[in-house]
Amino acid sequence: MPKPIGELLVREKLISLGQLQKAMDEQRKLGGRVTEHLVKDGAIKEEALTGFISRQYGVPPIDLEQFQIDPEVIKLLPLELCQKHTIIPVNRAGQSLVVAVADPGNIYALDDVKFRTGYTPETMVASEAAIKKAIEKHYMGGGGGSSAPGSGELSGTVSDVMDVLEVVTGGDEDVNARELEKSGSDAPVVKLVNLFLVDALNKNASDIHIEPYEKFMRVRYRIDGVLYEVLKPPLAIKEAVASRVKIMSGLNISERRLPQDGRIRMKIGSETEPIDFRVSTLPTIFGERLVLRILRKAGLQEDMTVLGLETDQLGDYKWAIAQPYGMALVTGPSGSGKTTTLYSALMELNQPNINVSTVEDPVEYNITSLNQVQVRPDVGLTFAAALRSFLRQDPDVIMVGEIRDLETAEIAIKSALTGHLVLSTLHTNDAPSTVTRLLNMGVEPFLVASAVLLIVAQRLVRKVCTQCREPQQVEPGALVNLGISEEKAAGLTVYKGKGCKTCNNIGYRGRVGIYEVLRFNRQIREAILRGESTSEVRRIAVEHGMLTLRQSALRKLEAGVTSLEEVVRTTAITR
């Protein structure tokens, strides 16, 4: 068995035994390789170390900065193996694979190469720094721009990530990412997870999915509401990745049988506002599935005019939240932007002379001067219990994260009838069906008719990228079938994005809301008291000027904001 490089350096008197011992102590604390710490400590220069290793093992050196590596050769070895052994493939000739190594005496690395590829490994020597830089360039996109979603690559480099990343573990205590690296047994896993987080932010993702399966593992980002696969890490590191995320979010690493929820707070570069990741773990038959929801406070729109509401809709919404009492409801499926719409109203109402209290599950955004309560059913702090307590706290405005049951609905409605403005959400398909949902919960019709001021149903549609959009050929008949008049369809120009660097080759960049705003008037209230059907309530609302979700989406299509495909994907024609 070849002697370790550290011992050989001491024997040749290139470093002292004390310097070697210091480097070994640092290795035990921080991970990495002994030679890496020797260079960092100034015990030996990198060029001298590389030259010594080349002479000692009779292996030729290679200058990786000047050597062009074929991308097909890079595909022969996976990222985690290169990071584990600090090696990189550089050339292939017949049945031989030439690899640049930092330690030619590492026979385990050569065995791994032969086992993974079937080729006979031949070695050349390069410094650790040069190999790591080459790994970042060829495996992580360090030599180019952002990669497109679905391409299997990540933008940015590990060194960039480590320089700008600061993490707050579990709550309020600020801990630098370099310090967190000590708690992980495998430094490459630490860097890889950090890279996921920063790369997802760079690509404006809303969620990160880390999913283990029987024979592979994958990482996907949800960008503008659609999932894209970005990487397939080796299955062998699935538990290490899960453990790393748990450490960062303050979860129990040893608990793998039950779901857990946690939170990571990060500061990126010079950003003043931290970014939160809401972490959810779920045990599956092949390991723990992780989903990280990215919560950007900067993404909250204080200006309601940019949400996407049409002029009349915005006027109705502002009228409702300006009332001294009553209830305004925002409805839609998960991920439809309900929270953003509600928070935009709260931030407008958040004035020194108004007491605003919220009860949420979970609290997604921490807003200054709002009294925010996190639901904790395990100790009896439910939506209903928090609402009862709010009424003894002299509130002006109450926000209920979601009305889930009759008890919460009744307390919220009675609060709206006794001098409080109540904002809340429900999961329904459109505004008129929200009335039926409340009645089905058991709320009396007269309470619904008396308390509710306004119901907003919403969806999010992707916006066509303005940098690469181009006219799309569409038959006028197809537009008429969507609900556009024949006159408009004949002269309408529809746009679609062809994909460019700005939009990561998707054709879309960003999303905007489409809305159905049902403002209660005398006719609507009388219909509810008569027990009319959802379709009749919808007919009356449309008769009095309500835009349906499909009509709202068509307005965005006519303005060139979204595409025909998005209109069809997100809305349905209501009969």
N, C-alpha and C positions, 0 to 999 in steps of 0.2 A: 504493500500500500504506500503510495507516494506521501511524503511528508507535507503537512499543511504549509502554505506559502509563508505564513507568519514565522514559523520556525525556521524556514530556509533563509528568510531575510535576517533573522537574528544570527544564524550561523555564519552568514557572509558579512556580518557586522554593518549592514546597511541601516538597521534600526537597533535600538537597545531593547533589552528584555522588559524594562519598565514601560517603554512605549507600546510594546506588544500587549502587555498586561492591561494597560489603560484602554487600548482599542478593544480588547476582549471584554472588558467590563462594560464599555459603551454598547457593544454588540448585544450583550445580555439584556441591557435596559431598553435599547431603542430598536433592536432588530438590525437587519442588513448584514453586510459582510465585514470581516475584520479589516481587509485591505481598504475598504471604503472609509472606515474610521481612521486608519493610519494616514490616508491622504488628507482627510478633513482636519486632523490634528497637526498636519505639517510634518509628520515624522518622515515622510518620503514624498517626493514629487511624483505625479502621475506618470510622466514620461519615463522617469527612472524605473518605476515599478513595472511598467509594461515592458521595457527593455530587458529588465532582469528576468521576468517570467519567460520571455521569448528565448533568452539564452539558456535558462535553466532547463527548459523542457524541449529545446530544439524545435520550437514551433514558430513559423514566420509571423511577423506582425502584419496588421492591416489597418489602413486609415479609412475608417467608415465614412468620414465626411466626404472623401473624394471618390468613394466606390458606389456605383449605381447598382442597387439590388433590384432584380426582377420581381415584380409583384407576385408572379406565380410561385416563385421560390418562398416568398413570405408566407404564402398560404399553407406550406408544408408543416409548419410548426405553430401550435396555438399560443395565444398571448400568455396564458398562465404559466406554461412551461418555460417560455423565454424569460419571464420575470422571475420565476422561481430559481433558475440557475444562472441568470444574467448571461444569456447567450442570444444569438440571432442568426438565422440562416442567411448566407450571402451568395451561394452559388450551388449549382447541381451539375455533376458530370457523370453520366452513366449511372452506376449504382452507388455513387458517392455523393454525400451532401456536405458541403463545406460550411462550417459554422464558426462564427467569431465568438470566442469565449474570453472571460476574464480570468478563469482558473482552469488551465488544461489538466490539472490533477484531479478534477472533479469527475471521477469515472461514472458517478450516478447520472450526471447530466448526459454523458455520451450514451449510456444504456437507455435513458429515456428517449433520446433522439432516435436511436435504432428501433426501439419498441414502437414508437408512434408512427414512424415513417417507413420502416423497412429498409432504409438506405444505410450504408456504412458511413458513420460520421468522420470527417477529417477536420482538424482544428486549425484556426489561426487566432492570434492573440490581439485583443484590443482592450483599451482601458474600460473600467466599469462605467464611467461617465459617458464615454462614447457609445457603448452598447445601449445604455438606458436612453440616451438621446435618439438613437436609431430606432429603438422599440417604440418610443413615443411618436416618432415621425411616420413609421410604416404601419403600426398597429392602431394608433389612436388619433390619427389625422393631424399630428403636430406639424407636418410639412405643408399643409394646405388649408383651405377654408373649411367652413361648416359642411358636413355631409348631409345628404338628403335623408329624411326619415325613411326607414325601411332599407337603407343601404348596408346596414350591419356595421357601421362605423360611428365613432364618437368624435365630436369636434373638440378642439382644445388639447392641451397636454397635461400630463400629471403634474409637472412642475408648476404650470400656470395655476392649476387648481390649488396646490398646496400653498402657493404664495398669497392667494386671495381669500381662502376659506377660513372662516372662524365659526365655531359651533358652540351652541349653548345646550348642554346636556340636560334633558328632562325638564328644564324650567328656567331659572333665572341666572344661574352661575355661568359666567363666560369662561369657556375653555378653548384654547387655541387648538386647531385641528392637528398640529404636530404633537401636542401633548396627548391627544386621544389615540394617536398611532401607537403609543406605548401599550395601551390596553388590548390591542389586537396582536395575536400571535403571528400573523402573516402580513407583513407590510404591504405587499402588492394588493391584497384584498382591501386594506384600508384605502389605498390610493384609488382603487377601482370604484369603490362605493362613492368616495368623494367626487370622482369624475362623473358618475351617473347624475349626481345631484346638480352639479354645476352645468353639465351639458344639457340637462332637461330645462334649466333656467334659460340658458342661451337660446334654446329652440322654442321658448315660450310654451312649454308643455304645461298642462294642468294636473297631470297625474303621471306617476311612474309605476309600472307593473313589473314585479320581479317574480317569475313563475317557474317552479320546477316541475318537470314531467318525468316519465319513466326513463327516457333515453337522452334527454337534453334539457337545457334550461334556457330561458329567454328573458330579455328585458324589452319592454315596450313603453312608449310614451303616448299619452293622449294629447294630441295637438289640435286645437280648434274642434274638439269634440270627436275626433277620429283617432283610433289606435294605430300606431306604426311600430313595427319591430325594428330595433336599432342594434341589437347585439345578441349573440348566443354564447354566453360564457360557458366554460366547462362545467359539467354537472357536478364534478368533484368538489367545487367550492360553494355549493348551494347552502350548506350549513354555516360556513364561514361568513358568507354574505349576510345571511339572516342574523347571525350573532352580532355582526358589526352594526347593522341597522338598529338592533335592539339596544346595544350599548349606547348609541348616539341618542336614542329616544327614551332612555331610562326604563326599559322594559326588563322583565325577568328572562335572562338568557336560557336558564335551565327548563323553563316551561314551554314545551313544544306540543302539548296536547290540547290546549285551549286557545281561543282567539285572544289577542291583546290589542290595546289601543294606546298609542303614545304620541309624542310630539318632538320634533327637532326644530331648533331655531338657529338660523344661519345669518351671518353678515357677509355680504359679497363685496370685496373691493372697497370702494369709497361710498357705497350705498349707505344712506343715513337710516333707512328703515330696515329692520331685520325681516327675513323671509321665513315663514313657518312651513314645516312639512307635517301634515297630520298622518301618522303612521298606523296602519291596520295590518295585523298578522292573522292568517287563517290556516289552520292545519289541514293539509290535503293528504291524499294517500301516498304522494311522492315527496312530501316535504312541506315546509311552510311557504305559503304564498304571501307576498308583501305588496301592499299598495300604499303609495305615498301621495297624498293630495297636497299640491303646492298652493299655499295661501299667500298671495301678495297683497299687502295692504295698499301698495301703490296702484294695484289694479282696481281698487274701489273708485267709483266715479262720484265725486262730490257734485259735479255738474250734471243734473238729471237730463239736460238737453242732449247729451251725447249717448244716452242709453239706447236710443233707437225708436223712442216713442214718437208717433206722429203728433203734429201740433195740437189737434183736438184732444188726443189721448193724454198728452202731457198736461194740458190744462185741467182735465178731469182728475188726474192723479194729484196734481198740486192742490186742487180744490179740496180733495178728500183729506189730505194730511194737514190741511190748514184748519180743519174743523176742531172745535173744542172737545167733542166726544163723538163716539161712533167707531165702527170697525172697517178697516181696509184689508182685504185679503189678496195675497199673491199666490197663484197656483201654477203648477206645471210639474213635470217629472224631475227626478234628480239630475243635476247638472244643467238645468235650463236657465240659470242665472237669477233665481228667486232671491238668493241672499244678497246679491249685488243691488238688485232693485230696492229691497227693503233697507239696506244700509245706506243707500243714497238718500232715502227719505229721512232716516235717522240722523244722518250728518247735517241735513238741512234743518232738522228740528232741534239739533243739539246746541241750544243757546243757554246763556247763564240764568235766564229766568224760567227755564223749563226743566223739570225733573224727569229724566228718561231712564227707564229700567228695562232690562231685557233678560229673558230666560231662554237658554239655548242648549242644544245637544248636537255637537259640541259648540263651544264658543270659538268661532272661526277667526274673527278679527278682534283684537283688543283695541278699542277706540277710547281715547281720552275723554273723560267727563261723562261716559255712559256707565251706568251701574249694571254690570253684566254678571249673570248667575249661570253657573254650569249645572245642568241636571245631573243628579246622582241617585238613580233609582235604588241602588244597593243600600243607601242609608235613609230612604224615604223622601228624598228631595226630587219629586216629580214636577212636571209642568204645572199640574193643578196645585200642588203644595206651595210652589214658588209664587204662583199667582195670588194665592190667599195672603201670603206674606207681603206681597207688593202692595196690596190694598191698605196695609197698615203703615206703608212707607211714604204716604203722601205723594203718589206719582201723578204726573200729567200725561205722560205717554208710556205705554206698555208695549213691548214687542215680545210675542210668543213665537219661539222658533218654529213650532209646528203644532197644529191642532190634531191630535191623534185619537182622542176618545171623547165620549159624551161629557165626562166630568170637566175636562179642560175647556171644551167648547162652551158649556153653560157658564162657567166662571168668566171666560173671556167676554162672552156676549153680555152678561150682567155688568161686567166692568165697563163695557162700552155704553151701557144704558145709564150708568151712574156717574157720568162726568169725566170719563177717561177716553183718550184716543188709543185704540188697540190696533196694532199691526200684527199680522200673522200669515202663515202659509198653510196650504193644503195640497195634497197630491191628487189633482183631478186633470182631466184632459183639456177642458176649456172652461170659460167663465160661467156659462149658464148651468153646466152640470155640477158646479160647486154648490149651488143652492140645493140640488137634489142630494148631494153628499151630506150636507149639514142636516137635512130632514131625515135622511136614513140613519144618521147617528142617533137621532132621537130628540133633536132640538125642535121646539115648537115653531110652527110657521110664523106666528105673530112676532116671536123673538127675532127670527131671521129678518123679517120685513122691517122691523123697527130698528135693529142695531146696525145692519150692514149698510155702509155708504157706497162701497165700490169693490168690484172684484177684477183683478188683473190676471189674465192667463198669458203665459209667455213661452217662447222657445228661443233658441239661438241658432242663427244661420251663419255660415261661413261667408266672409267677404272675399270677392274676387280680388286677387293681387293687382294693384294699380300699376305695377311695373311691367307686367307681362300679359295684361288682359288683351284679348282680341275678339272681334265680333264672331258670333257663332251662328251658323246657318240653321234656322229653325222654321219648320213649316207653320204658317199662320194658323192652320187648323189645330196644331198641338197647343198653341197659346190660347186659342178660344176654348179648348177643352179644359184648360186650367182655370178659366174664369175671366179671361181678358176679353173685352168687347172686340168685335170684328174690326171696327174702325181703328182701334189702338193696335191690334195685332198686325194689321197690314203695314204699319210704318214703324213698328217697334224694333230697336236694335238690342239684341241680347248678347251679353258678354260672357266669356269663359277664360280663365287663366291657363296659359300653356305651360307654366312652370319656369322658374328662374332662380338665381342664387338668393334673391331677396326673400322668396317664399319657400326656400329649401326644396324647390322643384315640385311643389304640391299644386300650385295654381291658386291657392287661397292664402290669405294672411289676415288673421284676426276674425272676430265674430261680432255680430250686432244682434240686438234683440228684435223680435217681432212680437206684437202684443195684440191682445183682445181685451179691451177695457169696457167693462159693464158698469155703468153708473146707475145706481138705483134711482128711479123716479116713481111718480104715483102709479103709472101703469104697471111697472115691474112689481111693485109692492102688492098691488091688488091681485095680480096674477099669482103671486106666491100664496096669498091668503086664500084664493079660490082653489089652490091645489093644482094649478096647471102643470103640464108636462114640461120637460126640459126643452123640447123642440118649440113649444109655444113661447116660453120665456125668451129663447133665442130669436124667434121671429119678431117679437115685440122690440127686443133690444136692437136688432138690425134695422127695423122700421124707424127707430129713433136715432139712427146714425152710428151704431156700433160696427166697427170693422172686425171681421173674423180674422183668425190667424192666417188663413189662406190669403185673404184680401190684403192683410198687412205685409205678407211675404211678397205678394205681387207688386206692391208699391216699391219694395226694395229692388225687385227685378227690373221694373220700369226705370228706376233711377240708375241702373247699372251697378248697384252695390253688390248684388249676389247673382247666382247663376240659376238656370232653369233646373238643374239637378238638385240644388239645395232646396228649392221651393217644393219639389216633389218629395224629397227625403224627409222634410220636417213638418209638412202640413198635410191635412186631408180635407177634401171637399165635404162640407156639412150640408146635409139635405134638410 
